[in-house]
Amino acid sequence: MIGGKKGKTSRKKVLSYVIVFLLVGGLLLSATAGVFDFLWGKKNLAYPAEEDEFILNLEKQAGLLEKSYRDDPGDPEKQTALGNLYYELAVYYWGQGSEEGKKYAEKSMDLLLPLAEKGLREPSVTLKIALLAASIEKDGFQAEKYFRETLTLQDDYPEAHFYYGVFLASQDRVVEARLHWENVLKQVEKDSFWALEAQHCLEIYAEEDNNGEKEKVKPSVKQ
């Protein structure tokens, strides 16, 4: 159990990073072990990059698509596809603690952000922008803008509600975060991955509230 000021600081740090360790961009990084098991238990997320055939395949695909996009840079479909591939690579390498994650994050943002600013109304793209801004670029203003944009485009998007809740909690806006986690529970099956993680977040903050109330109560002293 984590309690007190130190626990709150640790929890805030954990929630600010948890975004990239979940099922984002189609990468099955920690779902099998459980994201919170990883965070509390310091388990490895995946194999080293040189041993991960899936990541090597993504890099190969990215190389081929880069060439195709250079030949036709005005194609928004190729731009979106390449931005999505860079996003997945950014998530993977950032999770490995590699500087490659930052490089791919910047590449992904350079491709996806202009599309969104030009009016691309695709929730999966705006969510990626929000996640990159929140977890790797550390741009809270931009992250909030695109979390909101995502939910404006598609309110019944449990992943977006979950991640926005995580982001809000990392900003000490827990009341708002709870509303989004509760939305997840309304939108998915109760035993699904997203429901279990949303419920876990709600339980963590319920525990924090209970600990805070206990600290406020002082034993009475008889005169």
Secondary structure as GFF3:
##gff-version 3
##sequence-region A 1 223
A	DSSP	alpha_helix	4	17	.	.	.	ID=ss1
A	DSSP	three_ten_helix	18	21	.	.	.	ID=ss2
A	DSSP	alpha_helix	35	41	.	.	.	ID=ss3
A	DSSP	three_ten_helix	49	51	.	.	.	ID=ss4
A	DSSP	alpha_helix	53	71	.	.	.	ID=ss5
A	DSSP	alpha_helix	76	95	.	.	.	ID=ss6
A	DSSP	alpha_helix	100	117	.	.	.	ID=ss7
A	DSSP	alpha_helix	123	135	.	.	.	ID=ss8
A	DSSP	alpha_helix	140	153	.	.	.	ID=ss9
A	DSSP	alpha_helix	158	170	.	.	.	ID=ss10
A	DSSP	alpha_helix	174	187	.	.	.	ID=ss11
A	DSSP	alpha_helix	193	216	.	.	.	ID=ss12
###
